[in-house]
Amino acid sequence: MLDIIVTGSIAYDYLMRFPGHFKEHILREKLDQVSLSFLVDDMTRHYGGVAANIAYTMGRLGLRPHLFGTVGKDFNDYRRSLDAIGVDTATVRQIDTLFTASFFVNTDLDNNQIASFYTGAMALARDYTLADVYPGQPDLVVISPNDPIAMQQLAQECRDRGIRFMYDPSQQVPRLSGDELRAGMNGAAIMVINKYEADMICEKTGLTRDDMRRMIEVLVITEGKEGSTIYVGDDTIAVPIVPTETIVDPTGGGDAYRAGLLCGISYGWDWKLAGEVGALCACYVLEQVGTQNHSFTLAEFIARFRTHFDDQGVLNALLTDTPTAA
């Protein structure tokens, strides 16, 4: 079983619902003078942050990931919640002079989103290295959205120490420059992004999608309702979504997909199966409000999986194996 460290944001999510369509209130000819206010019907607070979301679903799948990031003085209850499902939070640094980062997102009736992010304690992630909190040599490090300097430093630490890493810039793509994105991709074994982010990376870096495929061993592009595409060498693997009658909130679906993908990587499954496991994980999140409110037993997960995909019995390993971190 692979020993995986998941780095990135750990935050509280404030989720809001706007009972209309953003597009009806945005004047294209006035985009240089935007002044908008949306009256929302409700707001809920949830545990979130990309790294913590990924680690949470990994824990639900029976894995034991190490979570690496910086949090504030308000993290104690959150820590206990993650510990309870098997996430190792000993590698999380708590800063008692700041609050934990917070994500504010407003979603309209088309599931379009407008979001803001307060960094809080996450801004100090650049002051810590993997070696500071974890003495071993992990099999894989996930570099997900975080303080931009911390992301650069973690990628360089992985290169220097010969650690395989997954580069997952997602929410930080708009902020990172073309040079920073190129640097983060350099040496990555895997990169996971969505279709919009892929287009933005191409525009910022001057790279084509084929260029990225040549740079990275495994390139995964999620495409919303169209599923996802996994590029491995010359192979192109199309992975469909798991259909659901109800999408309550799209926030965190991509994080859960990554957790399923990492589960497949950890068990050594083929990429198609890993992507299908990711697709089902994403479906569970879409059906709930909040990014860490979904739950399932492993038997329930396998049964639901087999109503859509054929794993030829491979997922039985989730019931018989006992993953333990090194």
JOKA-V800085 format. One record per run of one state. SS is the DSSP state (H for helix, E for strand, C for the rest). FROM is the first residue (numbers start at 0). TO is the last residue. If there is no record, write none. Layout:
BEGIN
ss->(SS | SS)
from->(FROM | FROM)
to->(TO | TO)
END
This chain:
BEGIN
ss->(C | E | C | E | C | H | C | H | C | E | C | H | C | E | C | H | C | E | C | E | C | E | C | E | C | H | C | H | C | E | C | H | C | E | C | H | C | H | C | E | H | C | H | C | E | C | H | C | E | C | E | C | H | C | H | C | H | C | H | C)
from->(0 | 3 | 7 | 10 | 17 | 21 | 25 | 27 | 33 | 41 | 48 | 49 | 60 | 65 | 71 | 75 | 84 | 87 | 88 | 91 | 94 | 100 | 107 | 112 | 118 | 119 | 127 | 129 | 133 | 139 | 144 | 147 | 161 | 164 | 168 | 169 | 172 | 177 | 185 | 189 | 194 | 205 | 208 | 215 | 217 | 222 | 223 | 226 | 227 | 232 | 234 | 239 | 252 | 267 | 270 | 286 | 297 | 305 | 313 | 320)
to->(2 | 6 | 9 | 16 | 20 | 24 | 26 | 32 | 40 | 47 | 48 | 59 | 64 | 70 | 74 | 83 | 86 | 87 | 90 | 93 | 99 | 106 | 111 | 117 | 118 | 126 | 128 | 132 | 138 | 143 | 146 | 160 | 163 | 167 | 168 | 171 | 176 | 184 | 188 | 193 | 204 | 207 | 214 | 216 | 221 | 222 | 225 | 226 | 231 | 233 | 238 | 251 | 266 | 269 | 285 | 296 | 304 | 312 | 319 | 325)
END
